[in-house]
């Protein structure tokens, strides 16, 4: 994100404003400009601008880069251990959070039925194959409904209190009786005053409107174990959506996606590597040293003399680490043999000389085989000729002559 705007001016705060001041300013403007509640022209564009400013100034690392370099990503972008997931919901994460926030009960008349427990949240995190092999820790920035800083998640402002709802007497339900031709019909509905919570807030927190939670951009450390596979998830307790007025928060479920590697192909815990050698190396054998998947790991690959195209060499315990284990898979080397095309005239002559020697040796070997076959045929014929005139076979016992 290239900064060409004054984010402090957009939020109406000083450059030395603390995190709470920045968040309060953002929430105040968001309530005025969010498309769900505002009739102002261009409210949606203005809200996106305010959201952009907050996404930078609410993040310590991005704010420091913005203050120093004028760009929240810094002079050369973030390092590999920091991931900004503010666009995980298609670029409208904060917008969706505000839609949920405005749909909450807030203790006001006409409130709808709400889920008081926080919901689980999910995001996808991309890592490299090396990071999957070694394990790593990622700092992830993301948007969620978090406990309100000003009221500590209670929804109660200074001097306020929580009481039982007068409309439903604390049950959260309202029973309506209708007289029909078949008699009385009772209908039970969610209390419109408390949204089904059975509680009312007197002197609600102005920041969260009595919900005890507000849209917030936060960071969390995700510890990724060595050997993890694509599609596996890491669950972080209580870092999903916060519950209403201190109710149980949901979890953050991080699903891992391991990127393809330039040289290694992963199958289970085994790694496949294509080693390209020329025909001469395949004929006489050679030892290659390649970089392994772990940091600073070197692997010696011994190619035997006479190696064929497509031959596989298995190097035990140099594949991927197995999840939650000290064991490792295998490194499987697939050999590709190529014919040199840049030989000098002298080298070509040497190859021709070797080829003639090979042809000569092959002819001699064929001649020896032919002579051996002739001797074998003569012995076989002599044996067959003598067999009818040999000793007569004795009759088996029990047979008469």
Secondary structure as UniProt FT lines:
FT   HELIX           7..11
FT   TURN            15..16
FT   HELIX           19..33
FT   TURN            35..37
FT   TURN            41..42
FT   HELIX           43..57
FT   HELIX           60..69
FT   TURN            72..76
FT   TURN            80..81
FT   STRAND          82..84
FT   TURN            86..91
FT   HELIX           93..102
FT   TURN            106..107
FT   TURN            109..110
FT   STRAND          121..127
FT   HELIX           129..134
FT   STRAND          136..147
FT   TURN            149..153
FT   STRAND          156..164
FT   TURN            166..170
FT   STRAND          173..180
FT   TURN            181..182
FT   STRAND          183..190
FT   TURN            192..196
FT   STRAND          199..204
FT   TURN            206..210
FT   STRAND          213..224
FT   TURN            226..227
FT   TURN            230..231
FT   STRAND          233..236
FT   TURN            237..238
FT   HELIX           244..246
FT   STRAND          252..258
FT   STRAND          264..267
FT   TURN            268..269
FT   STRAND          270..278
FT   HELIX           279..284
FT   STRAND          286..291
FT   TURN            295..296
FT   STRAND          298..303
FT   TURN            305..306
FT   TURN            309..310
FT   STRAND          312..315
FT   TURN            316..317
FT   TURN            323..324
FT   STRAND          331..338
FT   HELIX           345..387
FT   TURN            388..389
FT   TURN            397..398
//
